[in-house]
Amino acid sequence: MIIALVQIPLPGGKRPHTLVTEQSLEATKIFHNVKGLRRKYFLNNEDGGGGVYEFDSRENAEAWFHDGWADWMEGRFGVRPTLTLFDCPVLLDNETSEARVDGTAVPPPWL
């Protein structure tokens, strides 16, 4: 699994919750068919916005975040985003009380 962190520095402080919600829901039209994208979290704070993306593979993450991606984002937001990709070998899911290594459930160490 690959986690991508996108940060978009936006001036003016934290954006209103209603505005972020409306814009993010509209943006789901773009992201709902991205190959290998499992989840996208839309972010908002005093320094701007961004997202956390969970991809099934590095190949699919790199296909989405291609060479022209930052230019496209700058065209949308007026600022250039930063992108950091992380390998994510272990996942803890407290909602399901599950631990996974490389996508496979393992016996929970806390039991």
PyMOL commands that set and color helices and strands:
alter all, ss='L'
color gray80, all
select helices_A, chain A and resi 17-31+58-64+69-77
alter helices_A, ss='H'
color red, helices_A
select strands_A, chain A and resi 2-9+37-45+48-55+82-87+90-93+98-101+104-106
alter strands_A, ss='S'
color yellow, strands_A
deselect
rebuild
show_as cartoon
